Amino acid sequence: MTVTNMPRFLFRVLEKLFPVQPHEWPKAFLLFSAATLWGMSTSVSRAAGLALTKALSKENAPHNVLVNAMLVGLIESDQWVRRHKALGKDQTFQQFIDGMAKGRIPIGRMGKSEEFARMACFLCSDAGSFITGVAINVDGGASPVV
């Protein structure tokens, strides 16, 4: 695989992953933020990541390597537990995360790590064996872009 203009660490990771023996069926996930609300730098890095996903999927499909991007939205995690401890002294954790989701997530709540994991498991399963080069927003409908 030839990759240019890429940070050295990412190139090393990709070099270890690709290519593989034709009889194998590995999957690669590139994880990005689904957020586009924080300005141009986030939007540009998202676009670059999506372009990288598409390029890697096309380059590695002949080796039976499936490359997809999962774009993570607001997911309940230890990060939010710590933030609640620092900022949300006058409310329960549930009230805190409900407030984070209000007005930002059309489905009306933050996601759970299990929901994100289920999408990854689907893409790794036989049901996902013909899916490559796609970006899937796991964000409750929050992303305003495709």
C-alpha positions, 0 to 999 in steps of 0.5 A, a space after each residue: 500500500 502506498 500512502 503519502 502525506 500521512 502522519 507517521 504513526 497512522 502510516 505504521 498502523 495501516 502498514 501493519 493492517 494491510 495488505 493481508 493474505 487473500 484467504 483472510 477476511 479482516 475488517 478495519 474501522 476508522 473512528 471519527 467524531 460525528 460532530 460538525 458543530 465545532 467549526 471548520 477544523 472538525 469538518 475538515 478532519 472529518 472530510 479527510 477521514 471519510 476520504 481516507 476510509 473510501 481510499 483504503 476500502 478501494 485499495 484493499 478490497 482486492 485483499 478481502 479487507 473491509 474498511 468502514 468508518 464509524 462516526 461516534 456521537 454523544 455516548 454515555 461514558 466515563 468522560 461524562 461521569 467525570 464531567 458530571 462530578 466536576 460540573 453537575 453538582 446540583 443534578 443527578 447524572 441522568 439529568 446531566 446527560 439528558 441536558 447534554 442531549 437536549 436540543 443536540 440529539 434528535 432522538 432525545 438522548 445520549 447513546 449507550 456504548 452497547 449501541 455503538 458496539 452493536 454496530 461494530 459487531 454487525 460490520 464484523 459479522 457475516 451480515 456485514 461481509 459486503 459492506 466496505 467504504 461507508 461511514 456510519 453515523 452512530 449519533 442519534 441523528 445529530 450529524 447535519 451532514 451525510 
